[in-house]
């Protein structure tokens, strides 16, 4: 006798929707804290390096180090998540980032360069985890809503990420009151914020979304077998053209990351050269980070409705516009620099959500977290390269050259998208 449906499939559609909503709620709360931690390195990392080392050419080194650290963290978080679930993987990554931020403060107090560089590397664990968390929202999401799920996870980052840079001056005052260098103030915030993000996930991300999604797929497969079907579930089978989807999704995110990180890293240094205050720098970076995450509320649904490819193409065009505007804007024009950085963040947002959706579409539950971690390793390494080279380019040429080059680089998205749109070989 065929078992009743509730016995073979105890987690029904309504229960899955409830768990999906719960997962997003927990991820949103953690990302508010995670965003505040993320902003510290972006806003003052290069300036702190200049103070400790001296010379403009090292300004891109912090971004390179913490994005290099995020590469290792992305790999580790992906592997741990695949084996033990999102909860342990993400919570561990945020807690590692908190330790790194605390040691950056200590290194600045001691003026210890080796410790400073190692701490920046460890701090990258929080950066990688902040991005990896976007995948947790998709594990239980309906296939037609994956872009929206990514967007909800990302937009919550906005609140902390925008607040962080705009608190540079008061955080500097707090740091001085505590007897530490003013520029370490944002890293004090990062240590607390990353720690709270990790604790939220560790305590509340139950049941684990990835492990639950696997269990649902297994139960439905067994139910299909019991009913005389083939016993397969779409979530366990690779999609048509899956390898192409992974390759193009990764390419989109890598190119957008290089373009964004290179220009963003040197903007605070460029502004300080033209006598903008630290508060002005924090305001512009706050707008930039807001543009990276806040438009997700619209971008995600657009990715679901009009498609991954059109939104990826929009990313390339927007990043090119950002690079051209940043190159042409006078150094003393804060409105034009701010507009360029907003476009830079918006182009990155389009590319990240479109690329993420392509990756999720092209992977199965059995390999998804591991593949996502591997892709984020490429993203982090490309960001590290962009950050390291940005200071060198400005040192031998100019900020305008860097900005224009970053915008043109984004146009390499076009041939990748054309290749993706070509018909897949017919199955035989």
C-alpha positions as CSV (number, residue, x, y, z in Angstrom):
1,X,0.0,0.0,0.0
2,X,1.3,3.4,-0.9
3,X,2.2,5.5,2.2
4,X,0.2,8.6,2.7
5,X,1.7,11.8,1.5
6,X,2.3,13.4,4.9
7,X,4.4,10.4,6.0
8,X,6.6,10.5,3.0
9,X,6.7,14.3,2.6
10,X,6.2,15.8,6.1
11,X,7.5,19.2,4.9
12,X,4.8,20.4,2.6
13,X,4.7,23.5,0.4
14,X,3.2,25.7,3.1
15,X,5.7,24.6,5.7
16,X,8.5,25.2,3.2
17,X,7.3,28.8,2.6
18,X,7.2,29.4,6.4
19,X,10.8,28.2,6.8
20,X,11.8,30.3,3.8
21,X,10.4,33.4,5.4
22,X,12.0,32.5,8.7
23,X,15.4,32.0,7.1
24,X,15.2,35.4,5.3
25,X,14.3,37.1,8.6
26,X,17.3,35.7,10.4
27,X,19.6,36.5,7.4
28,X,18.3,40.0,7.2
29,X,19.0,40.7,10.9
30,X,22.6,39.2,10.6
31,X,23.2,41.3,7.4
32,X,22.3,44.5,9.1
33,X,25.2,43.9,11.5
34,X,27.4,42.4,8.8
35,X,27.0,45.5,6.6
36,X,28.4,47.7,9.4
37,X,31.5,45.5,9.6
38,X,32.0,45.4,5.9
39,X,32.2,49.2,5.6
40,X,35.2,49.7,7.8
41,X,37.8,48.4,5.4
42,X,36.3,50.2,2.5
43,X,36.2,53.6,4.1
44,X,39.4,53.9,6.1
45,X,41.6,50.9,5.3
46,X,43.7,52.7,2.7
47,X,44.0,55.8,4.8
48,X,45.1,53.8,7.8
49,X,47.7,52.0,5.7
50,X,49.0,55.4,4.5
51,X,49.4,56.5,8.1
52,X,51.2,53.3,9.2
53,X,53.4,52.8,6.1
54,X,53.5,56.1,4.3
55,X,53.2,56.6,0.5
56,X,50.3,56.5,-1.8
57,X,51.2,53.3,-3.5
58,X,50.3,51.2,-0.4
59,X,46.7,52.6,-0.2
60,X,45.4,49.7,-2.3
61,X,47.1,47.1,-0.1
62,X,44.5,46.8,2.6
63,X,41.8,46.1,0.1
64,X,44.0,43.5,-1.6
65,X,44.8,41.8,1.8
66,X,41.3,41.6,3.1
67,X,39.9,40.5,-0.2
68,X,42.6,37.9,-0.4
69,X,41.6,36.8,3.0
70,X,38.0,36.7,1.9
71,X,39.1,34.3,-0.9
72,X,40.3,31.7,1.7
73,X,37.2,32.4,3.8
74,X,34.8,32.0,0.8
75,X,36.4,28.6,0.1
76,X,36.2,27.5,3.7
77,X,32.7,28.8,4.3
78,X,31.4,27.1,1.2
79,X,33.0,23.7,2.2
80,X,31.7,23.9,5.8
81,X,28.3,24.9,4.5
82,X,28.2,22.0,2.1
83,X,29.1,19.5,4.8
84,X,27.5,21.0,7.9
85,X,25.0,23.6,6.7
86,X,24.8,27.3,6.3
87,X,24.5,28.0,10.1
88,X,27.9,26.8,11.1
89,X,29.6,28.1,7.9
90,X,28.3,31.6,8.0
91,X,28.5,32.1,11.8
92,X,32.1,30.9,11.8
93,X,33.0,33.3,9.0
94,X,31.6,36.3,10.7
95,X,33.3,35.5,14.0
96,X,36.6,35.1,12.3
97,X,36.1,38.6,10.7
98,X,35.3,40.0,14.2
99,X,38.7,38.7,15.4
100,X,40.5,40.2,12.4
101,X,38.9,43.7,13.0
102,X,39.9,43.6,16.7
103,X,43.5,42.8,15.8
104,X,43.6,45.6,13.2
105,X,42.9,48.0,16.1
106,X,45.6,46.4,18.2
107,X,48.1,46.5,15.3
108,X,47.5,50.2,14.8
109,X,48.0,50.9,18.5
110,X,51.2,49.0,18.5
111,X,52.2,50.3,15.1
112,X,53.0,46.7,14.2
113,X,53.0,46.3,10.4
114,X,53.2,42.5,10.2
115,X,50.3,42.2,12.7
116,X,48.4,44.8,10.7
117,X,48.7,42.9,7.4
118,X,47.9,39.6,9.0
119,X,44.8,41.1,10.7
120,X,43.6,42.6,7.4
121,X,43.8,39.1,5.9
122,X,41.7,37.6,8.8
123,X,39.2,40.5,8.6
124,X,38.5,39.4,5.1
125,X,36.6,36.5,6.6
126,X,33.7,38.8,7.4
127,X,33.7,40.3,4.0
128,X,33.4,36.9,2.3
129,X,30.7,35.8,4.7
130,X,28.7,38.9,4.2
131,X,28.5,38.0,0.5
132,X,28.0,34.2,1.1
133,X,24.9,35.0,3.2
134,X,23.0,36.0,0.1
135,X,22.9,32.3,-0.9
136,X,21.2,31.2,2.3
137,X,18.1,33.0,1.3
138,X,17.8,31.0,-2.0
139,X,18.0,27.4,-0.5
140,X,14.3,27.2,0.2
141,X,13.1,29.8,-2.4
142,X,10.9,28.8,-5.3
143,X,12.9,28.7,-8.5
144,X,11.1,31.7,-10.0
145,X,11.9,33.9,-6.9
146,X,15.6,33.3,-6.5
147,X,16.7,36.7,-7.7
148,X,14.2,38.2,-5.2
149,X,15.6,36.1,-2.4
150,X,19.1,37.3,-3.2
151,X,17.9,40.9,-3.2
152,X,16.2,40.6,0.2
153,X,19.3,39.2,1.8
154,X,21.5,41.9,0.2
155,X,19.3,44.9,0.8
156,X,19.4,44.4,4.5
157,X,23.2,45.0,4.3
158,X,22.4,48.6,3.4
159,X,21.5,49.8,6.8
160,X,24.7,48.9,8.5
161,X,26.9,49.5,5.5
162,X,25.6,53.0,4.9
163,X,25.6,53.9,8.6
164,X,29.2,52.8,9.1
165,X,30.9,55.2,6.7
166,X,28.8,58.1,8.0
167,X,29.9,57.4,11.5
168,X,33.5,57.9,10.7
169,X,33.9,61.2,12.6
170,X,32.0,60.1,15.8
171,X,33.8,56.7,15.7
172,X,37.1,58.6,15.4
173,X,36.1,60.6,18.5
174,X,35.3,57.4,20.3
175,X,38.6,55.8,19.3
176,X,40.5,58.9,20.5
177,X,38.6,58.7,23.8
178,X,39.7,55.1,24.2
179,X,43.3,56.1,23.5
180,X,43.6,54.4,20.0
181,X,44.2,56.1,16.6
182,X,41.1,57.8,15.2
183,X,41.1,55.8,11.9
184,X,40.6,52.6,13.9
185,X,37.1,53.7,15.0
186,X,35.3,52.0,12.1
187,X,37.2,48.7,12.9
188,X,36.0,48.9,16.5
189,X,32.5,49.0,15.1
190,X,33.4,46.1,12.7
191,X,34.6,43.9,15.5
192,X,31.3,44.3,17.4
193,X,29.1,44.1,14.3
194,X,30.7,41.0,12.9
195,X,30.5,39.3,16.3
196,X,26.8,40.1,16.6
197,X,26.1,38.9,13.0
198,X,27.8,35.6,13.8
199,X,25.9,35.1,17.0
200,X,22.5,35.8,15.4
201,X,23.2,33.1,12.8
202,X,24.6,30.6,15.3
203,X,21.6,30.9,17.6
204,X,18.6,31.5,15.3
205,X,19.3,30.0,11.9
206,X,17.5,26.8,12.8
207,X,16.5,24.6,11.0
208,X,19.4,25.0,8.7
209,X,18.0,26.1,5.2
210,X,20.5,24.1,3.1
211,X,20.1,20.9,5.1
212,X,16.3,21.3,5.2
213,X,16.2,21.8,1.4
214,X,18.2,18.6,0.9
215,X,15.8,16.7,3.2
216,X,12.8,18.1,1.4
217,X,14.3,17.0,-2.0
218,X,15.1,13.5,-0.6
219,X,11.6,13.0,0.9
220,X,9.9,14.0,-2.3
221,X,12.1,11.7,-4.3
222,X,11.2,8.8,-2.0
223,X,7.5,9.8,-2.3
224,X,7.8,9.7,-6.1
225,X,9.4,6.3,-6.0
226,X,6.7,5.0,-3.7
227,X,4.1,6.3,-6.1
228,X,5.7,4.4,-9.0
229,X,7.6,7.4,-10.5
230,X,11.2,7.8,-11.4
231,X,12.2,9.0,-8.0
232,X,14.1,12.1,-9.2
233,X,13.7,15.6,-8.1
234,X,14.6,18.6,-10.2
235,X,16.6,20.1,-7.3
236,X,19.0,17.1,-7.5
237,X,19.5,17.2,-11.3
238,X,21.8,19.5,-13.2
239,X,20.1,22.0,-15.4
240,X,20.6,22.1,-19.1
241,X,23.8,24.0,-19.9
242,X,24.6,24.1,-16.2
243,X,28.4,24.4,-16.7
244,X,27.9,27.3,-19.1
245,X,25.7,29.0,-16.5
246,X,28.3,28.6,-13.8
247,X,31.1,29.9,-16.1
248,X,29.1,33.0,-17.2
249,X,27.7,33.8,-13.8
250,X,31.2,33.7,-12.4
251,X,32.6,35.8,-15.2
252,X,29.9,38.5,-14.6
253,X,30.7,38.7,-10.9
254,X,34.4,38.7,-11.3
255,X,34.5,41.5,-13.9
256,X,32.1,43.6,-11.9
257,X,34.1,43.0,-8.7
258,X,37.4,44.1,-10.3
259,X,35.9,47.2,-11.8
260,X,34.2,48.2,-8.6
261,X,37.0,47.5,-6.1
262,X,39.7,49.2,-8.2
263,X,37.8,52.5,-8.5
264,X,36.3,52.4,-5.0
265,X,39.6,51.7,-3.3
266,X,41.4,54.8,-4.6
267,X,38.5,57.2,-4.4
268,X,39.1,58.1,-0.7
269,X,42.8,58.7,-1.5
270,X,41.8,60.8,-4.5
271,X,39.4,62.9,-2.5
272,X,41.9,63.5,0.3
273,X,44.4,64.7,-2.3
274,X,41.8,67.4,-3.2
275,X,41.3,68.5,0.4
276,X,38.0,66.7,1.1
277,X,37.4,66.0,4.8
278,X,37.2,62.6,6.3
279,X,33.5,63.2,6.8
280,X,33.2,63.9,3.1
281,X,34.9,60.7,2.3
282,X,32.6,58.8,4.6
283,X,29.6,60.4,3.1
284,X,30.6,59.5,-0.5
285,X,31.5,55.9,0.4
286,X,28.3,55.6,2.3
287,X,26.4,56.6,-0.8
288,X,28.4,54.1,-2.8
289,X,27.8,51.2,-0.4
290,X,24.1,52.2,-0.3
291,X,24.0,51.9,-4.1
292,X,25.7,48.5,-3.9
293,X,22.9,47.1,-1.8
294,X,19.7,49.2,-1.5
295,X,18.6,48.9,-5.2
296,X,18.4,45.1,-4.6
297,X,14.7,45.5,-3.7
298,X,14.2,46.4,-7.4
299,X,17.1,44.5,-9.0
300,X,16.1,41.1,-7.7
301,X,12.5,41.2,-9.1
302,X,13.8,42.6,-12.4
303,X,16.3,39.7,-12.6
304,X,13.4,37.3,-12.1
305,X,11.1,39.0,-14.5
306,X,13.1,40.3,-17.4
307,X,16.0,37.9,-17.1
308,X,19.5,37.4,-15.9
309,X,21.2,38.4,-19.2
310,X,19.5,41.8,-19.7
311,X,20.4,42.8,-16.1
312,X,24.0,41.6,-16.6
313,X,24.2,43.7,-19.7
314,X,22.9,46.7,-17.8
315,X,25.6,46.1,-15.2
316,X,28.3,46.5,-17.9
317,X,26.8,49.7,-19.3
318,X,26.4,51.2,-15.8
319,X,29.9,50.5,-14.7
320,X,31.2,52.0,-17.9
321,X,29.2,55.2,-17.2
322,X,30.6,55.2,-13.7
323,X,34.2,54.9,-14.9
324,X,33.8,57.7,-17.5
325,X,32.2,60.1,-15.0
326,X,34.8,59.4,-12.3
327,X,37.6,60.0,-14.9
328,X,36.1,63.3,-16.1
329,X,34.9,64.7,-12.7
330,X,37.0,67.5,-11.3
331,X,38.8,66.3,-8.1
332,X,37.1,69.1,-6.1
333,X,33.6,68.3,-7.3
334,X,32.1,66.2,-4.5
335,X,28.6,65.9,-6.3
336,X,30.2,64.5,-9.5
337,X,32.5,62.1,-7.5
338,X,29.5,61.0,-5.5
339,X,27.4,60.4,-8.6
340,X,30.2,58.3,-10.1
341,X,30.4,56.2,-7.0
342,X,26.6,55.7,-6.9
343,X,26.7,54.4,-10.5
344,X,29.7,52.2,-9.6
345,X,27.7,50.6,-6.7
346,X,24.6,50.3,-8.9
347,X,26.5,48.5,-11.7
348,X,28.0,46.1,-9.2
349,X,24.6,45.4,-7.7
350,X,23.1,44.5,-11.1
351,X,26.0,42.2,-11.9
352,X,26.1,40.5,-8.5
353,X,22.4,39.6,-8.4
354,X,22.3,38.5,-12.0
355,X,25.4,36.4,-11.7
356,X,24.3,34.9,-8.4
357,X,20.9,33.9,-9.9
358,X,22.7,32.2,-12.8
359,X,24.9,30.2,-10.4
360,X,21.9,29.1,-8.3
361,X,20.0,28.1,-11.5
362,X,23.0,26.0,-12.7
363,X,23.8,24.1,-9.6
364,X,22.1,21.3,-7.6
365,X,21.6,21.0,-3.8
366,X,24.3,18.3,-3.7
367,X,27.0,20.6,-4.9
368,X,25.6,24.1,-4.6
369,X,27.3,25.5,-1.5
370,X,30.7,24.1,-2.6
371,X,30.3,25.6,-6.0
372,X,29.1,28.9,-4.6
373,X,32.2,29.0,-2.3
374,X,34.5,28.3,-5.2
375,X,33.0,31.1,-7.3
376,X,33.3,33.5,-4.5
377,X,37.0,32.6,-4.2
378,X,37.4,33.8,-7.8
379,X,35.4,37.0,-6.9
380,X,37.6,37.7,-3.9
381,X,40.9,37.0,-5.7
382,X,39.8,39.3,-8.5
383,X,38.9,42.0,-6.0
384,X,42.3,41.5,-4.3
385,X,44.0,42.0,-7.7
386,X,41.9,45.1,-8.4
387,X,42.7,46.6,-5.0
388,X,46.4,45.9,-5.3
389,X,46.8,47.2,-8.8
390,X,44.7,50.3,-8.2
391,X,47.3,52.0,-6.2
392,X,50.0,51.1,-8.6
393,X,48.0,52.5,-11.6
394,X,47.4,55.8,-9.8
395,X,51.0,55.9,-8.7
396,X,52.4,55.7,-12.3
397,X,49.5,57.4,-14.0
398,X,46.4,59.0,-12.5
399,X,43.0,58.3,-10.9
400,X,41.3,59.2,-14.2
401,X,43.2,56.4,-16.0
402,X,42.2,53.9,-13.3
403,X,38.6,54.9,-13.5
404,X,38.4,54.8,-17.3
405,X,40.2,51.4,-17.4
406,X,37.8,50.0,-14.8
407,X,34.8,51.1,-16.8
408,X,36.1,49.6,-20.0
409,X,36.9,46.4,-18.3
410,X,33.3,45.9,-17.5
411,X,32.4,45.8,-21.2
412,X,34.1,42.4,-21.4
413,X,30.7,41.2,-20.0
414,X,29.3,41.5,-23.5
415,X,31.1,38.6,-25.2
416,X,30.5,36.4,-22.2
417,X,26.7,37.1,-22.5
418,X,26.7,36.6,-26.3
419,X,28.3,33.2,-25.7
420,X,25.8,32.3,-23.1
421,X,22.9,33.2,-25.4
422,X,24.1,30.8,-28.1
423,X,22.0,27.7,-28.4
424,X,23.1,24.8,-26.1
425,X,24.0,21.6,-27.9
426,X,20.9,19.5,-28.4
427,X,20.8,16.4,-26.2
428,X,21.0,13.1,-28.1
